[in-house]
Amino acid sequence: MKKQAIFNWSGGKDSALALYHTLNNHAFEIRELITTVNADLERISMHGVRKSMLQKQVQAIGLPLSIISLPTDIDMASYDAVMKKELSLLREKGVTHSIFGDIFLEDLKNYRVERLKEVGLEGNFPLWKRDTNELIQEFLSLGFKTLVVAIDGSKLDKSFAGRVLDEDFLNDLPENVDPCGENGEFHTFVFDGPIFKAPVKFEKGEVVGKAYELSKGNPENTVTYWFQDLM
């Protein structure tokens, strides 16, 4: 009998590759994709992609989607409470595993595993500890296509926003930037590949900059993120 699982879907390349491997791993049955969305902006948290584009993307994949809406200024305690409630409901419905596309961030993985334990779920990480250079080459060789939709302006120039992630993009990355953006350097929106029934159609809007305070109450210590809008 297959293990009943949810998949934590960000819409980006790591999620897409992890989902590809999970779908080819007959040990799991994906009950649904789970995505957190900013309730005030109706966009995917961190990626800035419109909810409507997320829905088009998931329709092209053909799996059920559950959206968890969270306010912009939610604190960690409130976030944990919301997620615990949602995960507890899924556990009651027979879900036993929660799958992520994380690669090498130990603190994040440990946090996820501990939160899952509280509701009786196990974490699964198909890409864990794999070399990111090999991962991005595998991603491209499988025929995935993805657009860079968010970048950390302290690590990459604004011009990287809105580019297709291909060999030219990788060659242009500074040496200190991970090719999978695993340190948060950039985020992507996957619009085609082997998990899609058809490509996701979109138009590029403007590139918007948004400043974030790195330490609360200290406006001088800020970083600008650049977001490529998709419609």
VENCOR-V278592 format. One line per field, one symbol per residue. ss: DSSP state (2 for helix, 1 for strand, 0 for the rest). phi: phi as a letter, one per 20 degrees, with the letter a starting at -180 (. if undefined). burial: + if it has 9 or more other C-alpha atoms within 8 Angstrom, else -. Layout:
# VENCOR-V278592
ss: ???
phi: ???
burial: ???
This chain:
# VENCOR-V278592
ss: 001111110000222222222220000111111111110000110000012222222222200011111100000222222222222222220000111100000222222222222000011110000002222222222000111111110000022200010022222200000000000001111111000000000001111111111000000001111111110
phi: .ffecdceddnefffffffgfffedffddffaeccecfffelcfgmemeggffgffffffendfcdddecfgefefffgfffffffffffffeofdccdcefdbefffffffffffgfdnddeccfdgmfffffffffgfffnfcbdfdbcefeccfgfffneffcfffffefgfedffdmfenfbcccecaqfedfbfeebceeeedececffcgncffdccedddefcc
burial: --+++++++-+++++++++++++----++++++++++++--+++--+++++-++++++-++-+-+----+--------++---+--++-++---+++++++++-+---+--++-+++-+-+++-++++-+-+--++--++--+++++++++++--+---++++++---++------++++++--++++++++++++--++---+--+-----+----+---+++++++++-
